[in-house]
Amino acid sequence: IAFLAGSAMYEINPALPFWVGSGLVILAALMVFLFVKEPEEFVQTERYNIISSLVEVSKDKDKSTFRLLFAIFFWFLGYTAIEAFFTLYAQNHLGLAEADGSRLLGHLSLLFVLFAIPSGLIGGNFGRRGTISVGIILLAAAIFGISLTPVATLTNVLTKLPVLGEILGISIFLMVAGIAWSLININSLPMVVDMTSIERIGTFTGLYYLFSTLSAILGP
């Protein structure tokens, strides 16, 4: 919704998506503050320091969690580097309008959302590590395919759909990438929290976002 609606708002006024986005963040914060009540049994009395937890994970004899966190760092590094500059790529390399670049990312995100629940079911039934590995290979293949395909083929209009707008050649690659990203992303956080006790789920969730957000800063 953000990519598709945001691109439409950008065409009206480049500042409009920023104003609407800011308003929605404030609204979401107010809703959590005013209406969400946390059950007492889930309020922890014992506090875990994220730095000490990171040191503990790094010193653990079983390095699986530590390696998984770095794997998360690297696949987010690659993905966010591409996502951050995709609009410029669409504009400067493909010759499309800025709003069209954002709309194309909406094609990726739509397939990500549609495939989110199936990805979780696949990971639960066939193993998260294998599911994530398939997703990484599929995502790399889709992005590599874009780099090899001529611009004329990538920008060729295949069809036009309601809401999504024009479906270009590159849209097919991006939709495959969206499915692949769901296989990776949907299963990565559960895989991290599976490696700890229920009392430390919050801390390990923090470690997950520490590594994924740091890569989102360094990737671009």
C-alpha positions, 0 to 999 in steps of 0.5 A: 500500500505504501509503495503503490499509494505513495507513488500516486501521491508523489505524482500529485506532490513530492512532499505529500507521501512524507506528510501522510507517512508522518501522520500515520506514524503518529496515529499508530503510536497514539493507538498503541498508547491509548488502546493496547493493554499488555497482559501482566504475565508478559511484563518482565521483571528481569532485564536483559542487556542486549550487549551482554546477550551479544557477548554471550551469543558470541562466546557460546560453543554452538555458534549457530545463533551468532552465524545466523545473526551475521547471515541476517546482516548480509542478506539485509545488506544486499537487499536494502542496498538495492531497495534504497537506490531502486528509484534512481535505477529506474529513473537513470537506467530504465528511463522511467519516472521516479513514481514508476520506480516506487510503483514497481517496488509495489509489485515486489511488495505485493507478492511478498505480502501474498506469499507471507503466510505460505512462506511461514507454512513452508518454513514450519513444514520443511525447515526454516534453514532450507526455506531461507536458503531457497529464498536466497538463491531465488532472490539472487537469481532474480536480481542477477536476471535483471542485471543481464536483461536488456533495458528494452525487455525490462521496460516492455509493457506486458499488460495493465492491471487495476491498482498495480498499473502497467506490468513491465518485463522487470515486474516479473523479476521483482515479483519473483524477488518478492516471493523469495524475500518472503521465504527469507524474511518471514522465517528469519525472526522465528529462527532467531527466537527459536534459539532462546528461552521465552524469557529472552525472546525480547532480547533476541528480537532486539539482536535481530533488529540490531543486525538487520537495521545496521545493515540497512544503514550500511547497505545504501 
